[in-house]
Amino acid sequence: METLTMPTTNEIKTTKSLHKNLSAPVLYEHAVSRKEAVITAGGALCAHTGKHTARSAQDKFIVKEPSSEKNIWWGDQNVAIDEAAFDKLLSKVQGYLADKEIYQRDCYAGSDPATRLNVRVYTELAWHSMFAGSMLIEAPAAELQGFVPGFTIVCVPGFHALPQVDGTRGAAFILLNFKRKMVLIGGTAYAGEIKKAVFSVMNYLLPLKGVMPMHCSANVGKADDTAIFFGLSGTGKTTLSSDPERRLIGDDEHGWSDNGVFNFEGGCYAKVINLSKEMEPQIYATTGRFGTILENVVYNKETRVLDLNDGSLTENTRAAYPLEFIDNAIKGAAFPHPKNIVMLTYDAFGVLPPIAKLSYEQAMYHFISGYTAKVANTEMGIKEPKATFSTCFGAPFMSHHPSVYAELLEKKMRANKADCWLINTGLCGGPYGVGKRMSIKHTRALLNSALDGKLSKVKFAKDPVFGFEIPAECPGVPAEVLNPRDAWADKALYDAKCRELAGLFTTNFKKFDVKSPAINGAAPKI
């Protein structure tokens, strides 16, 4: 019969060495000597994560307990586990680490001191400690004295759960406990779990303080005009927010408080599969720098030269690097309130316009929907668009009901008179197989015209189905491109595809049971 002592503390203890806040050069030495990673040509550290090369979404649980139970939107994305199961696993993890070398990293989540969270990360692997230090915000040496964690994360890839005993779905697990202020990660070496665990924690805590957490990139122009970019993978979020005329605040996770927009992170975590020097010169350059961590990138074992086009380990190859590795990046506690909100979608149906202006109600509707479309391969090799909806453009990390985030966004948009734009980076001029992808040149021209105010001076036409406003003209963009129906040769087929997509929106939105008549009224009219 197994006997476990229920843990009374979040502290991790060991009879071996506890390495606290080691520098990157020292962590390089540890990772290489322990055979966790290799140094590649150019100086980046490369680790292979084994079985798990992406997030294990189905292995994430939230502890159901009185303090948070009423706040969580329980369902497929937020699956419950009880306190006793968490405590048992924590006790096992503490026992597992009791005779191992451990790495401790103390850092901040959030650049604004008014809202930031003190995070302590315990890791079994040296390169994971370096990852945490790179992705989060480094605490000055003076502030490490007496550092008190507001949340503790423990990451142990070498420890595997027993589903039939521990109540997990498999050997891997990601458990969030808001009562104990702790996250347990086990059975997976994919470092992105650490990053997204912190994001999930912030997505729970900040709305309770009236602060809007956002899965978005953000930049600021020369006139201190901040813009934020929501968008799922493949929509162009990183590319469009990287502009030599604007400073990059961050590429993935931000908050919007009464002080303005602030970055959760101190680094970037970019996909690098098929990355080219010509298309993404700044990100490409990071793959050959000391201080960058590469995950699952293939390299020549003799020369250690990278092959960024090799997806044999995974298509989800990654580079984690400090924000300052990007030339036009900017750091600060907080930046001005956004003047423009950009929602990006890749519409493979070819129905949505290249740009449309949304009312506040439509912005909330599209924010809750979080739409994009992908092209899926069928068994017969026929390719058809498949709609994908990820609420708030980050469903796996949102613990509250989507309306909580939408109402916060609406409140802040209204208070700061922000405009909202829907930009389609997908197909134009016809359905899949006929239509062509939007020209990046045209997309940039539309985006720049929206951000610098040029589009506020042109006439708009209302879309009869989706209700948003489509500009009649834009400098540098052919007029026939702006209205998607005009760009289709077969108008009847366009109308049918438009109704099809509108129906998918309507069906998806029903599951949220949104009570607001104004938001429900912003749905497309079939």
C-alpha positions as CSV (number, residue, x, y, z in Angstrom):
1,M,0.0,0.0,0.0
2,E,1.5,3.3,-1.1
3,T,2.0,5.8,1.7
4,L,2.5,9.5,0.8
5,T,2.9,12.5,3.0
6,M,0.7,15.3,1.8
7,P,3.0,18.3,0.9
8,T,2.7,21.4,3.1
9,T,4.9,23.6,1.0
10,N,5.6,24.4,-2.7
11,E,9.3,24.4,-2.1
12,I,11.4,21.8,-3.8
13,K,14.3,20.3,-1.8
14,T,17.1,18.0,-2.8
15,T,20.1,16.3,-1.2
16,K,22.1,17.2,-4.3
17,S,22.9,20.7,-5.8
18,L,20.1,23.3,-6.1
19,H,21.4,25.7,-8.8
20,K,19.9,29.2,-8.4
21,N,19.6,31.7,-11.3
22,L,22.6,30.5,-13.2
23,S,23.8,32.7,-16.1
24,A,23.4,31.5,-19.7
25,P,27.1,30.6,-20.3
26,V,27.0,28.4,-17.2
27,L,23.7,26.8,-18.2
28,Y,25.3,26.1,-21.6
29,E,28.1,24.2,-19.9
30,H,25.6,22.2,-17.7
31,A,23.4,21.4,-20.7
32,V,26.3,20.1,-22.8
33,S,28.0,18.2,-20.0
34,R,24.8,16.5,-19.1
35,K,24.1,15.7,-22.8
36,E,20.8,17.6,-22.7
37,A,21.8,19.7,-25.8
38,V,24.5,20.6,-28.2
39,I,26.1,23.8,-29.4
40,T,25.4,24.4,-33.0
41,A,27.4,26.3,-35.6
42,G,26.8,29.9,-34.9
43,G,26.5,29.4,-31.1
44,A,22.8,28.5,-30.5
45,L,22.0,25.7,-28.1
46,C,19.9,22.9,-29.6
47,A,17.8,20.3,-27.7
48,H,15.6,17.5,-28.9
49,T,12.5,16.9,-26.8
50,G,11.7,13.3,-27.7
51,K,8.1,12.2,-28.0
52,H,6.5,15.5,-27.2
53,T,7.4,18.1,-29.8
54,A,4.4,20.4,-29.1
55,R,2.0,21.2,-26.3
56,S,0.0,18.3,-24.8
57,A,-3.3,20.0,-24.8
58,Q,-5.2,16.9,-23.8
59,D,-3.0,16.4,-20.7
60,K,-3.8,19.8,-19.1
61,F,-6.0,20.0,-16.0
62,I,-7.1,22.6,-13.5
63,V,-7.6,21.8,-9.9
64,K,-11.3,22.2,-8.9
65,E,-11.5,23.8,-5.5
66,P,-13.7,26.4,-3.8
67,S,-11.6,29.5,-4.5
68,S,-11.6,29.1,-8.3
69,E,-14.4,26.8,-9.1
70,K,-17.0,29.5,-9.8
71,N,-14.6,31.4,-12.1
72,I,-13.5,28.6,-14.4
73,W,-15.4,27.9,-17.6
74,W,-15.3,24.2,-17.3
75,G,-15.4,22.1,-20.4
76,D,-13.2,20.6,-23.1
77,Q,-10.5,23.3,-22.7
78,N,-10.6,23.5,-18.9
79,V,-10.8,20.0,-17.5
80,A,-11.1,19.4,-13.7
81,I,-8.9,17.3,-11.4
82,D,-9.4,17.2,-7.6
83,E,-7.1,18.6,-4.9
84,A,-6.2,15.2,-3.6
85,A,-4.9,14.0,-7.0
86,F,-2.8,17.1,-7.3
87,D,-1.3,16.7,-3.8
88,K,-0.5,13.1,-4.4
89,L,1.3,13.9,-7.7
90,L,3.1,16.8,-6.0
91,S,4.3,14.5,-3.2
92,K,5.6,12.0,-5.8
93,V,7.4,14.8,-7.8
94,Q,9.0,16.1,-4.6
95,G,10.2,12.6,-3.9
96,Y,11.5,12.1,-7.4
97,L,13.5,15.3,-7.2
98,A,14.8,14.7,-3.7
99,D,18.1,13.1,-4.9
100,K,18.6,15.0,-8.2
101,E,20.3,18.2,-9.2
102,I,17.7,20.9,-9.6
103,Y,17.7,24.3,-11.3
104,Q,15.8,27.3,-9.8
105,R,14.9,30.4,-11.8
106,D,13.3,33.5,-10.2
107,C,11.8,35.9,-12.6
108,Y,8.8,38.1,-13.5
109,A,5.7,37.6,-15.7
110,G,4.7,41.1,-16.8
111,S,6.9,44.1,-17.4
112,D,4.6,46.5,-15.5
113,P,5.5,46.4,-11.8
114,A,1.9,47.3,-10.9
115,T,0.6,44.0,-12.3
116,R,3.6,41.7,-12.6
117,L,3.7,38.2,-11.0
118,N,6.8,36.8,-9.3
119,V,7.4,33.3,-10.7
120,R,9.7,30.7,-9.5
121,V,10.5,27.9,-11.9
122,Y,12.1,24.6,-10.8
123,T,13.4,22.5,-13.6
124,E,15.1,19.1,-13.9
125,L,16.9,20.2,-17.1
126,A,19.5,22.9,-17.3
127,W,18.3,24.2,-20.7
128,H,14.8,24.5,-19.4
129,S,16.1,26.9,-16.7
130,M,17.8,28.9,-19.5
131,F,14.5,28.9,-21.5
132,A,12.5,30.2,-18.5
133,G,15.1,32.9,-17.9
134,S,15.0,33.9,-21.6
135,M,11.2,33.8,-22.0
136,L,10.2,35.5,-18.8
137,I,11.6,38.8,-17.5
138,E,14.9,38.7,-15.6
139,A,14.8,40.0,-12.1
140,P,17.7,42.3,-11.1
141,A,20.3,40.8,-8.8
142,A,19.3,43.1,-6.0
143,E,15.6,42.0,-6.3
144,L,16.5,38.3,-6.0
145,Q,17.3,38.8,-2.4
146,G,14.2,37.9,-0.5
147,F,12.3,37.0,-3.7
148,V,8.9,35.6,-2.8
149,P,7.2,33.6,-5.6
150,G,3.6,34.5,-6.3
151,F,3.4,31.3,-8.4
152,T,5.7,28.2,-8.5
153,I,6.2,26.0,-11.6
154,V,7.8,22.6,-11.4
155,C,8.9,20.9,-14.7
156,V,10.0,17.3,-14.5
157,P,10.2,15.6,-18.0
158,G,11.7,12.5,-16.5
159,F,8.8,11.8,-14.2
160,H,5.8,10.0,-15.7
161,A,2.3,9.7,-14.3
162,L,0.4,6.5,-14.0
163,P,-3.0,7.4,-15.4
164,Q,-4.9,4.6,-13.6
165,V,-3.4,5.8,-10.3
166,D,-2.9,9.5,-10.7
167,G,-6.1,10.4,-12.6
168,T,-4.3,11.8,-15.6
169,R,-4.9,10.9,-19.3
170,G,-1.4,9.7,-19.9
171,A,2.2,9.8,-18.7
172,A,2.4,13.5,-19.4
173,F,0.5,16.1,-17.3
174,I,0.1,19.8,-16.9
175,L,-1.7,20.6,-13.6
176,L,-2.7,24.2,-12.6
177,N,-3.6,24.8,-9.0
178,F,-4.8,28.4,-8.3
179,K,-5.3,27.7,-4.6
180,R,-1.7,26.5,-4.0
181,K,-0.4,28.9,-6.6
182,M,1.4,26.2,-8.4
183,V,1.8,24.4,-11.7
184,L,3.1,20.8,-12.2
185,I,4.5,19.8,-15.5
186,G,5.7,16.2,-16.1
187,G,6.3,13.6,-18.7
188,T,7.1,16.1,-21.5
189,A,10.3,18.0,-22.3
190,Y,8.6,20.5,-24.7
191,A,9.7,23.8,-23.2
192,G,6.6,25.6,-24.5
193,E,4.6,24.1,-21.7
194,I,6.5,26.3,-19.2
195,K,5.7,29.5,-21.3
196,K,2.1,28.6,-21.8
197,A,1.6,27.6,-18.1
198,V,2.6,31.1,-17.1
199,F,0.3,32.6,-19.8
200,S,-2.6,30.4,-18.5
201,V,-1.9,31.7,-14.9
202,M,-1.9,35.3,-16.1
203,N,-5.1,34.7,-18.1
204,Y,-6.8,33.6,-14.8
205,L,-5.4,36.2,-12.4
206,L,-5.5,39.4,-14.4
207,P,-9.2,39.6,-15.3
208,L,-10.0,39.4,-11.6
209,K,-8.1,42.7,-11.3
210,G,-9.7,44.3,-14.3
211,V,-6.7,43.8,-16.5
212,M,-7.1,42.3,-20.0
213,P,-4.7,39.5,-20.9
214,M,-4.1,39.0,-24.6
215,H,-2.7,36.4,-26.9
216,C,-1.3,38.9,-29.4
217,S,1.7,40.7,-30.8
218,A,2.1,44.4,-30.2
219,N,4.1,47.3,-31.7
220,V,4.3,51.1,-31.4
221,G,4.8,53.7,-34.1
222,K,6.8,56.9,-34.1
223,A,3.8,58.9,-32.9
224,D,3.5,56.6,-29.8
225,D,0.5,54.9,-31.4
226,T,0.3,51.3,-30.1
227,A,-1.3,48.6,-32.2
228,I,-2.1,45.0,-31.1
229,F,-2.5,42.0,-33.4
230,F,-4.6,39.0,-32.6
231,G,-4.3,35.9,-34.9
232,L,-4.0,32.2,-34.8
233,S,-1.0,30.3,-36.3
234,G,-0.5,31.0,-40.0
235,T,-2.4,34.2,-40.2
236,G,0.7,36.5,-40.3
237,K,0.7,37.8,-36.8
238,T,4.5,37.8,-36.4
239,T,5.2,39.0,-39.9
240,L,2.8,41.9,-39.9
241,S,3.7,43.1,-36.4
242,S,7.4,43.1,-37.5
243,D,7.7,46.5,-39.3
244,P,11.0,48.5,-39.6
245,E,8.9,51.7,-39.1
246,R,7.5,50.5,-35.8
247,R,9.0,49.2,-32.6
248,L,8.1,45.6,-31.5
249,I,6.8,45.5,-28.0
250,G,6.4,41.7,-28.1
251,D,5.3,38.9,-30.3
252,D,2.9,36.8,-28.3
253,E,1.5,37.6,-24.8
254,H,0.5,41.0,-23.4
255,G,-1.7,42.7,-20.9
256,W,-3.8,45.9,-21.1
257,S,-4.3,47.7,-17.9
258,D,-5.1,51.3,-16.9
259,N,-1.4,52.0,-17.4
260,G,-1.5,50.9,-21.0
261,V,-0.1,47.8,-22.8
262,F,2.7,45.7,-21.3
263,N,4.6,42.6,-22.3
264,F,4.3,39.4,-20.2
265,E,7.6,38.2,-21.5
266,G,11.2,39.1,-22.0
267,G,11.8,37.0,-25.1
268,C,10.3,35.5,-28.2
269,Y,9.4,31.9,-29.1
270,A,9.3,31.6,-32.9
271,K,8.6,28.8,-35.3
272,V,11.6,28.3,-37.6
273,I,10.6,25.6,-40.0
274,N,11.5,26.7,-43.5
275,L,12.7,30.0,-42.2
276,S,14.7,32.0,-44.7
277,K,17.1,34.9,-44.4
278,E,15.3,36.7,-47.2
279,M,11.8,36.5,-45.8
280,E,12.5,36.8,-42.0
281,P,16.0,38.2,-41.7
282,Q,15.8,39.1,-38.0
283,I,14.4,35.8,-36.8
284,Y,16.7,33.9,-39.1
285,A,19.7,35.7,-37.5
286,T,18.7,34.6,-34.0
287,T,19.2,30.9,-35.0
288,G,22.9,31.5,-35.3
289,R,23.4,33.4,-32.0
290,F,24.8,32.5,-28.6
291,G,21.9,32.7,-26.2
292,T,19.2,31.3,-28.5
293,I,17.7,27.9,-27.6
294,L,16.6,25.7,-30.5
295,E,14.0,23.0,-30.1
296,N,13.9,19.9,-32.4
297,V,15.9,21.6,-35.2
298,V,17.8,19.2,-37.3
299,Y,21.6,19.8,-37.6
300,N,24.5,18.0,-39.2
301,K,26.1,15.9,-36.5
302,E,29.6,16.5,-37.9
303,T,29.5,20.3,-38.6
304,R,26.5,21.2,-36.4
305,V,25.2,23.3,-39.3
306,L,21.4,23.8,-39.0
307,D,18.9,22.5,-41.6
308,L,15.9,24.7,-41.0
309,N,14.0,23.1,-43.9
310,D,14.1,19.6,-42.3
311,G,10.8,18.8,-40.5
312,S,11.6,15.1,-39.9
313,L,11.4,15.6,-36.1
314,T,8.5,17.9,-36.2
315,E,7.1,20.8,-38.3
316,N,6.9,22.7,-35.0
317,T,10.7,23.5,-34.7
318,R,11.2,26.5,-32.4
319,A,13.7,29.2,-31.4
320,A,13.6,30.9,-28.0
321,Y,15.6,34.1,-27.7
322,P,15.8,37.3,-25.7
323,L,13.6,40.2,-27.1
324,E,16.7,42.4,-27.6
325,F,17.9,40.0,-30.3
326,I,15.3,41.7,-32.5
327,D,16.8,45.1,-33.7
328,N,13.6,47.1,-33.5
329,A,12.3,45.7,-30.3
330,I,11.6,48.0,-27.4
331,K,11.4,47.3,-23.6
332,G,9.5,49.3,-21.0
333,A,7.1,49.0,-18.1
334,A,4.1,49.9,-20.2
335,F,3.2,51.6,-23.5
336,P,0.4,53.9,-24.6
337,H,-3.2,52.6,-24.9
338,P,-3.8,51.0,-28.4
339,K,-5.3,53.2,-31.1
340,N,-5.9,50.2,-33.4
341,I,-6.9,46.6,-32.7
342,V,-6.1,44.2,-35.6
343,M,-7.7,40.7,-35.9
344,L,-6.0,38.5,-38.4
345,T,-7.6,35.6,-40.2
346,Y,-6.5,33.2,-43.0
347,D,-9.8,32.7,-44.8
348,A,-9.3,29.7,-47.1
349,F,-12.9,30.0,-48.3
350,G,-12.0,33.3,-50.1
351,V,-15.0,35.0,-48.7
352,L,-13.8,37.7,-46.3
353,P,-12.4,41.0,-47.5
354,P,-8.7,41.9,-47.2
355,I,-9.7,44.5,-44.6
356,A,-12.9,45.5,-42.9
357,K,-13.7,47.9,-40.1
358,L,-15.6,46.4,-37.1
359,S,-18.0,48.1,-34.7
360,Y,-17.4,47.4,-31.0
361,E,-20.1,44.8,-31.0
362,Q,-18.7,43.1,-34.1
363,A,-15.2,43.2,-32.6
364,M,-16.5,41.3,-29.6
365,Y,-18.3,38.8,-31.8
366,H,-15.2,38.1,-33.9
367,F,-12.9,38.1,-30.8
368,I,-15.1,35.4,-29.1
369,S,-15.2,33.5,-32.4
370,G,-11.4,33.6,-33.1
371,Y,-11.8,32.4,-36.7
372,T,-9.3,31.2,-39.2
373,A,-9.4,28.4,-41.8
374,K,-7.0,25.7,-42.9
375,V,-6.8,23.4,-45.8
376,A,-7.1,19.8,-44.7
377,N,-6.1,16.7,-46.7
378,T,-8.7,14.1,-47.1
379,E,-7.9,10.4,-47.6
380,M,-8.5,10.7,-51.3
381,G,-6.2,13.6,-51.6
382,I,-8.9,16.2,-52.2
383,K,-8.3,19.5,-50.3
384,E,-11.1,21.6,-48.9
385,P,-11.0,24.5,-46.5
386,K,-11.7,23.6,-42.8
387,A,-12.9,26.4,-40.5
388,T,-11.1,26.6,-37.2
389,F,-12.4,28.6,-34.2
390,S,-10.3,29.3,-31.2
391,T,-12.1,31.7,-28.8
392,C,-10.2,34.9,-27.9
393,F,-7.5,33.7,-30.4
394,G,-6.2,31.5,-27.6
395,A,-8.8,29.0,-26.4
396,P,-6.4,26.5,-24.7
397,F,-5.2,29.3,-22.3
398,M,-8.4,31.0,-21.4
399,S,-9.8,29.8,-18.0
400,H,-12.7,32.2,-17.7
401,H,-15.8,32.3,-19.9
402,P,-15.0,34.0,-23.2
403,S,-17.4,36.8,-22.5
404,V,-15.2,37.9,-19.5
405,Y,-12.3,38.6,-21.9
406,A,-14.6,40.1,-24.6
407,E,-16.3,42.5,-22.1
408,L,-12.9,43.6,-20.8
409,L,-11.6,44.3,-24.4
410,E,-14.8,46.2,-25.2
411,K,-14.5,48.4,-22.1
412,K,-10.9,49.3,-22.9
413,M,-11.6,49.9,-26.6
414,R,-14.4,52.2,-25.8
415,A,-12.5,54.1,-23.1
416,N,-9.6,54.7,-25.5
417,K,-11.6,55.1,-28.7
418,A,-9.7,52.3,-30.4
419,D,-10.6,51.2,-33.9
420,C,-10.8,47.5,-34.8
421,W,-9.9,46.0,-38.1
422,L,-10.4,42.5,-39.5
423,I,-7.7,41.6,-42.0
424,N,-7.9,38.5,-44.2
425,T,-4.4,37.2,-45.2
426,G,-6.0,34.1,-46.9
427,L,-7.6,33.7,-50.3
428,C,-9.0,36.3,-52.7
429,G,-10.9,36.0,-56.0
430,G,-12.3,32.6,-55.7
431,P,-12.6,29.4,-53.6
432,Y,-9.7,27.1,-52.8
433,G,-8.1,25.9,-56.0
434,V,-9.2,29.1,-57.9
435,G,-8.5,32.0,-55.6
436,K,-5.0,33.3,-54.9
437,R,-3.5,34.2,-51.5
438,M,-3.7,37.9,-50.6
439,S,-0.6,39.8,-51.8
440,I,1.6,40.6,-48.8
441,K,2.3,43.9,-50.5
442,H,-1.5,44.7,-50.6
443,T,-2.0,43.5,-47.0
444,R,0.8,45.8,-45.7
445,A,-0.6,48.7,-47.7
446,L,-4.0,48.2,-46.1
447,L,-2.6,47.7,-42.6
448,N,-0.4,50.8,-42.9
449,S,-3.3,52.9,-44.1
450,A,-5.4,51.7,-41.2
451,L,-2.7,52.4,-38.6
452,D,-1.8,55.9,-40.0
453,G,-5.4,57.0,-40.3
454,K,-5.7,57.1,-44.1
455,L,-8.6,54.7,-44.1
456,S,-10.6,57.0,-41.8
457,K,-10.9,59.4,-44.8
458,V,-12.4,57.1,-47.4
459,K,-15.9,55.8,-48.0
460,F,-17.0,52.5,-46.7
461,A,-19.7,50.0,-47.9
462,K,-21.6,47.7,-45.5
463,D,-21.3,43.9,-46.2
464,P,-24.8,42.6,-46.4
465,V,-24.1,39.3,-44.7
466,F,-21.3,40.0,-42.1
467,G,-22.3,43.6,-41.5
468,F,-18.8,45.1,-41.3
469,E,-17.6,48.1,-43.3
470,I,-15.4,47.6,-46.4
471,P,-13.3,50.5,-47.7
472,A,-14.0,51.6,-51.2
473,E,-10.4,52.6,-51.9
474,C,-7.0,52.4,-50.4
475,P,-3.6,53.8,-51.7
476,G,-1.6,51.1,-53.3
477,V,-4.4,48.5,-53.5
478,P,-6.5,47.8,-56.7
479,A,-10.2,48.7,-56.0
480,E,-11.4,45.3,-57.4
481,V,-9.5,43.5,-54.6
482,L,-11.2,45.4,-51.7
483,N,-14.7,43.9,-52.1
484,P,-14.3,40.0,-52.2
485,R,-17.5,39.5,-54.2
486,D,-16.3,41.8,-57.0
487,A,-13.1,39.7,-57.2
488,W,-15.0,36.5,-57.9
489,A,-15.9,35.6,-61.5
490,D,-18.8,33.4,-60.3
491,K,-21.0,35.7,-58.1
492,A,-23.5,32.9,-57.3
493,L,-20.7,30.6,-56.1
494,Y,-19.4,33.5,-53.9
495,D,-22.9,34.0,-52.4
496,A,-23.1,30.3,-51.6
497,K,-19.7,30.1,-50.0
498,C,-20.5,33.3,-48.0
499,R,-23.6,31.7,-46.7
500,E,-21.7,28.5,-45.9
501,L,-19.1,30.4,-43.9
502,A,-21.7,32.5,-42.1
503,G,-23.5,29.3,-41.1
504,L,-20.2,28.0,-39.6
505,F,-19.8,31.2,-37.5
506,T,-23.4,30.9,-36.3
507,T,-23.2,27.3,-35.3
508,N,-19.9,27.8,-33.5
509,F,-21.1,30.8,-31.6
510,K,-24.1,28.9,-30.1
511,K,-21.8,27.0,-27.7
512,F,-20.9,30.2,-25.8
513,D,-24.4,31.0,-24.7
514,V,-23.6,34.7,-24.8
515,K,-26.3,36.8,-23.0
516,S,-25.6,40.2,-24.6
517,P,-28.2,41.1,-27.2
518,A,-25.7,43.6,-28.8
519,I,-23.0,41.0,-29.3
520,N,-25.5,38.4,-30.6
521,G,-26.8,41.0,-32.9
522,A,-23.4,41.3,-34.5
523,A,-23.6,37.8,-36.0
524,P,-23.7,37.4,-39.8
525,K,-27.2,37.5,-41.3
526,I,-27.9,34.4,-43.4
